[in-house]
């Protein structure tokens, strides 16, 4: 959706999760969908000519191995099976499978995003490996941590974007003295959009159960989640994933598994509020997935569109086809 908003023609996709592929096809009907792991997809020799030399190859390798909310180092190098029933994979190597795909297909530009946890602690070693892999694949690459709330999205969502361009195509300036990192201006200063601007007062009420209603009575205004009320009532810290949404604040990062409770209304966010916070259209077909789950698994389309527009204006526009 983000690339379409930016004026691109999205012609194909590779996805391992059948439910996500169903939603993708229902909404975008790509000409070349491939439901399989990237390990088998990258080795295909029967792809159509249209999938070589693309303007942009975009990928979001699964990122739970680096997430601040995940087990991080404990699961690095180990196989993991997603709850959706996918095949076991070593998640922290999928980024390099993606770069292998780029090396073989040679798109003009490669964009990849991941969680901000990739820039923290021991995970920074993976960043060095990613930069080296892009260099060996024939690309100049740089990266930046972006917050969707600064790109016109009514949601706080911090993601690391890697952006790379083929060495033989780049004629622009560099962001470093060693002429290794291509310059791309990704500074955005859109004003923050508070939750009050996407609040749906007529939304169907997803009311709280008795347990959470009781905890909300113990909530003190200004507390960000239910951790402290739970500790006061039950003597233990829990429910930190149940965040409290205040009208004057920008929507928290939407997660696939958590629920946000609107202060003063004692209800969870509605479908329309999740859609607006995630910059999703109201007529999106979620097929068999919960809207909040799919939106929570996604980069906001407007965020992608902002990045894609900068890539076109500063890089692709000057490249002869």
C-alpha positions as CSV (number, residue, x, y, z in Angstrom):
1,X,0.0,0.0,0.0
2,X,2.8,2.4,0.9
3,X,4.5,2.0,-2.5
4,X,1.2,2.4,-4.3
5,X,0.6,5.6,-2.4
6,X,4.0,6.8,-3.7
7,X,3.1,6.0,-7.3
8,X,4.9,2.6,-7.7
9,X,3.5,-0.5,-9.4
10,X,3.9,-3.4,-7.0
11,X,4.1,-6.5,-9.2
12,X,5.1,-9.4,-6.9
13,X,5.6,-10.7,-3.4
14,X,7.2,-13.6,-1.5
15,X,5.6,-14.6,1.7
16,X,5.8,-17.7,4.0
17,X,2.6,-17.2,6.0
18,X,-0.6,-18.4,4.1
19,X,-2.8,-16.0,6.1
20,X,-0.7,-13.0,5.2
21,X,-0.6,-14.0,1.6
22,X,-4.4,-14.4,1.5
23,X,-4.8,-10.8,2.7
24,X,-2.1,-9.6,0.3
25,X,-3.8,-11.2,-2.7
26,X,-7.3,-10.1,-1.6
27,X,-6.2,-6.4,-1.5
28,X,-3.4,-6.2,-4.1
29,X,-3.8,-9.1,-6.5
30,X,-0.1,-9.1,-7.5
31,X,0.9,-10.7,-10.8
32,X,3.6,-12.8,-9.3
33,X,2.9,-14.1,-5.8
34,X,5.2,-16.8,-4.3
35,X,4.0,-18.6,-1.1
36,X,7.3,-20.1,0.1
37,X,10.3,-19.5,2.3
38,X,12.8,-17.0,1.1
39,X,15.5,-19.7,1.2
40,X,13.8,-21.5,-1.7
41,X,12.6,-18.4,-3.4
42,X,16.0,-16.8,-3.7
43,X,17.3,-20.0,-5.5
44,X,14.6,-20.1,-8.1
45,X,15.8,-19.9,-11.7
46,X,12.3,-19.8,-13.3
47,X,11.3,-16.2,-12.3
48,X,9.9,-14.0,-15.1
49,X,12.1,-11.3,-16.6
50,X,9.9,-8.6,-14.8
51,X,11.4,-9.6,-11.5
52,X,15.0,-8.8,-12.5
53,X,16.4,-5.3,-12.4
54,X,13.4,-4.0,-10.4
55,X,13.4,-0.3,-9.3
56,X,13.0,-1.4,-5.7
57,X,13.2,-4.7,-3.8
58,X,11.6,-4.2,-0.4
59,X,11.8,-6.7,2.4
60,X,11.0,-7.0,6.1
61,X,12.8,-10.1,7.5
62,X,11.1,-11.4,10.7
63,X,12.5,-9.4,13.5
64,X,11.5,-11.0,16.8
65,X,15.0,-12.2,17.4
66,X,16.0,-8.5,17.9
67,X,12.9,-7.1,19.4
68,X,13.2,-5.4,22.8
69,X,10.1,-7.4,23.9
70,X,11.6,-10.7,22.7
71,X,14.2,-13.1,24.1
72,X,17.0,-11.5,21.9
73,X,20.4,-13.2,22.5
74,X,18.8,-16.3,23.9
75,X,17.3,-17.2,20.6
76,X,20.1,-16.1,18.2
77,X,21.3,-18.9,16.0
78,X,18.4,-21.1,17.0
79,X,15.4,-22.3,15.0
80,X,12.0,-20.9,15.8
81,X,8.6,-21.8,14.7
82,X,6.0,-19.1,14.4
83,X,2.7,-19.6,16.1
84,X,1.0,-19.4,12.7
85,X,2.4,-22.9,11.9
86,X,5.2,-21.8,9.6
87,X,8.3,-23.9,9.1
88,X,11.2,-23.7,11.6
89,X,13.7,-21.0,10.7
90,X,16.8,-19.3,12.2
91,X,15.3,-15.8,12.2
92,X,18.5,-13.9,12.6
93,X,19.9,-15.2,9.3
94,X,16.8,-14.3,7.2
95,X,18.2,-10.8,6.6
96,X,21.2,-12.3,4.8
97,X,18.9,-14.6,2.7
98,X,17.2,-11.3,1.6
99,X,20.5,-9.7,0.6
100,X,21.4,-12.9,-1.3
101,X,18.1,-12.4,-3.2
102,X,19.1,-8.9,-4.0
103,X,22.6,-10.0,-5.2
104,X,21.0,-12.4,-7.6
105,X,18.2,-10.2,-8.9
106,X,20.2,-6.9,-8.9
107,X,17.4,-4.4,-8.3
108,X,18.4,-0.7,-8.6
109,X,17.5,0.0,-4.9
110,X,17.0,-2.3,-1.9
111,X,15.0,-1.2,1.2
112,X,14.7,-3.3,4.3
113,X,13.3,-2.5,7.7
114,X,13.6,-3.9,11.2
115,X,12.9,-3.2,14.8
116,X,15.0,-0.6,16.7
117,X,16.4,-3.4,18.9
118,X,18.7,-4.1,16.0
119,X,20.7,-1.1,17.1
120,X,21.0,-2.0,20.7
121,X,23.5,-4.1,22.7
122,X,25.1,-7.0,21.0
123,X,22.7,-6.8,18.0
124,X,24.9,-4.0,16.5
125,X,27.3,-6.7,15.4
126,X,24.5,-7.9,13.1
127,X,24.3,-4.4,11.6
128,X,28.0,-4.5,10.7
129,X,27.4,-7.9,9.1
130,X,24.4,-6.5,7.2
131,X,26.5,-3.6,5.9
132,X,29.2,-5.9,4.8
133,X,26.8,-8.3,3.0
134,X,25.3,-5.3,1.1
135,X,28.8,-4.2,0.1
136,X,29.7,-7.7,-1.2
137,X,26.4,-7.8,-3.1
138,X,27.4,-4.7,-5.0
139,X,25.5,-2.0,-3.1
140,X,26.2,1.2,-1.2
141,X,24.1,1.2,1.9
142,X,23.2,3.3,4.9
143,X,20.5,3.1,7.6
144,X,18.4,5.3,9.9
145,X,16.0,4.9,12.8
146,X,12.7,6.5,11.9
147,X,9.6,7.3,14.0
148,X,6.3,7.0,12.1
149,X,4.8,9.8,14.2
150,X,7.3,12.2,12.5
151,X,6.2,11.0,9.0
152,X,2.5,11.9,9.2
153,X,1.3,8.7,10.9
154,X,-0.8,9.0,14.1
155,X,1.2,6.3,15.8
156,X,4.6,6.1,17.6
157,X,6.4,3.3,15.7
158,X,10.2,3.3,15.6
159,X,11.7,1.2,12.8
160,X,15.2,0.9,11.4
161,X,15.3,1.4,7.6
162,X,18.2,0.2,5.5
163,X,18.5,1.8,2.1
164,X,20.9,0.6,-0.6
165,X,21.6,1.5,-4.2
166,X,23.7,-0.4,-6.8
167,X,27.2,0.9,-6.9
168,X,27.2,1.2,-10.7
169,X,24.2,3.5,-10.6
170,X,25.0,5.9,-7.9
171,X,26.3,9.4,-8.9
172,X,25.3,11.4,-5.8
173,X,27.0,12.7,-2.7
174,X,28.0,10.6,0.3
175,X,27.1,10.7,3.9
176,X,30.7,9.9,5.1
177,X,34.2,10.8,4.3
178,X,35.1,7.4,3.1
179,X,32.5,7.5,0.3
180,X,30.8,4.3,1.4
181,X,27.4,5.5,2.5
182,X,25.1,7.0,-0.1
183,X,23.3,10.2,0.9
184,X,19.6,10.1,1.3
185,X,17.7,12.8,3.2
186,X,15.3,11.0,5.4
187,X,14.6,13.8,7.9
188,X,10.9,14.3,8.4
189,X,9.2,16.9,10.6
190,X,5.5,16.3,10.3
191,X,3.6,17.5,13.3
192,X,2.5,14.9,15.8
193,X,-1.2,13.7,15.5
194,X,-2.7,13.1,18.9
195,X,-5.2,10.3,19.5
196,X,-8.0,12.8,19.8
197,X,-7.8,13.4,16.1
198,X,-8.5,9.7,15.2
199,X,-10.8,9.0,18.2
200,X,-14.1,7.5,17.1
201,X,-16.7,8.4,19.6
202,X,-19.3,6.3,17.8
203,X,-17.2,3.2,17.6
204,X,-18.6,-0.1,18.6
205,X,-17.6,-0.7,22.2
206,X,-15.1,-3.5,22.9
207,X,-15.7,-3.3,26.7
208,X,-13.3,-4.6,29.3
209,X,-14.0,-7.7,31.3
210,X,-14.5,-7.5,35.1
211,X,-10.8,-8.1,35.9
212,X,-9.6,-5.2,33.8
213,X,-12.5,-3.0,34.9
214,X,-11.3,-3.5,38.4
215,X,-7.7,-2.7,37.6
216,X,-8.8,0.5,35.8
217,X,-10.5,1.7,39.0
218,X,-7.0,1.5,40.6
219,X,-5.3,3.4,37.8
220,X,-3.9,6.8,38.6
221,X,-4.1,9.4,35.8
222,X,-0.8,9.6,33.9
223,X,0.2,6.0,34.4
224,X,1.2,4.6,31.0
225,X,0.0,1.0,31.5
226,X,-1.6,-1.4,34.0
227,X,1.6,-2.6,35.6
228,X,1.4,-0.4,38.7
229,X,-2.4,-1.0,39.3
230,X,-1.8,-4.7,39.0
231,X,1.0,-4.5,41.6
232,X,-1.1,-2.5,44.0
233,X,-4.0,-5.0,43.7
234,X,-2.3,-8.3,43.2
235,X,1.2,-7.6,44.6
236,X,3.0,-8.4,41.3
237,X,4.0,-6.5,38.2
238,X,2.0,-7.7,35.2
239,X,-0.2,-6.4,32.3
240,X,2.5,-3.9,31.2
241,X,1.3,-4.8,27.6
242,X,-2.1,-3.2,28.3
243,X,-1.2,0.4,27.6
244,X,-3.4,3.4,28.6
245,X,-4.3,5.7,25.7
246,X,-4.8,9.4,26.6
247,X,-6.5,11.7,24.2
248,X,-3.6,14.2,24.1
249,X,-0.9,11.6,23.3
250,X,0.0,10.0,20.0
251,X,-1.1,6.4,19.7
252,X,1.4,3.9,21.1
253,X,3.1,1.5,18.7
254,X,0.4,-1.1,17.8
255,X,1.5,-4.6,18.7
256,X,0.0,-7.7,17.3
257,X,-0.8,-9.2,20.8
258,X,-1.5,-6.2,23.0
259,X,-4.6,-4.2,23.7
260,X,-4.7,-0.4,24.3
261,X,-7.3,0.9,26.8
262,X,-8.8,4.3,26.2
263,X,-8.6,6.4,29.4
264,X,-12.0,7.6,30.6
265,X,-13.9,5.2,28.4
266,X,-12.8,1.8,29.8
267,X,-12.7,0.2,26.4
268,X,-10.2,-1.1,23.9
269,X,-9.4,0.7,20.7
270,X,-12.0,0.1,18.0
271,X,-11.3,-1.3,14.5
272,X,-11.6,2.2,12.9
273,X,-9.1,3.6,15.5
274,X,-6.6,0.9,14.8
275,X,-7.0,1.5,11.1
276,X,-6.4,5.3,11.4
277,X,-3.5,4.8,13.7
278,X,-1.9,2.4,11.3
279,X,-2.8,4.5,8.2
280,X,-4.9,1.6,6.8
281,X,-8.0,2.2,4.6
282,X,-11.4,1.5,6.1
283,X,-12.2,-0.9,3.2
284,X,-9.1,-3.1,3.7
285,X,-9.9,-6.9,3.6
286,X,-8.2,-8.6,6.5
287,X,-9.5,-12.0,5.3
288,X,-9.1,-14.3,8.4
289,X,-6.8,-12.1,10.5
290,X,-7.8,-9.7,13.3
291,X,-7.4,-6.1,12.1
292,X,-5.3,-5.2,15.1
293,X,-3.0,-8.2,14.5
294,X,-2.3,-7.5,10.9
295,X,-1.9,-3.8,11.4
296,X,0.4,-4.5,14.4
297,X,2.6,-6.7,12.2
298,X,2.9,-4.0,9.5
299,X,4.9,-1.0,8.7
300,X,2.3,1.9,8.4
301,X,1.7,2.4,4.7
302,X,2.1,6.2,5.0
303,X,5.5,5.6,6.6
304,X,6.6,3.4,3.6
305,X,5.2,6.0,1.2
306,X,7.2,8.8,2.7
307,X,10.4,6.8,2.5
308,X,9.7,5.5,-1.1
309,X,9.0,9.1,-2.3
310,X,12.3,10.3,-1.0
311,X,14.1,7.3,-2.7
312,X,12.4,8.1,-6.0
313,X,13.0,11.9,-5.9
314,X,16.6,11.7,-4.7
315,X,17.8,8.4,-6.4
316,X,15.6,6.8,-9.0
317,X,14.4,9.9,-10.8
318,X,17.9,10.6,-12.0
319,X,18.6,7.0,-13.2
320,X,18.0,6.3,-16.8
321,X,15.9,3.2,-17.4
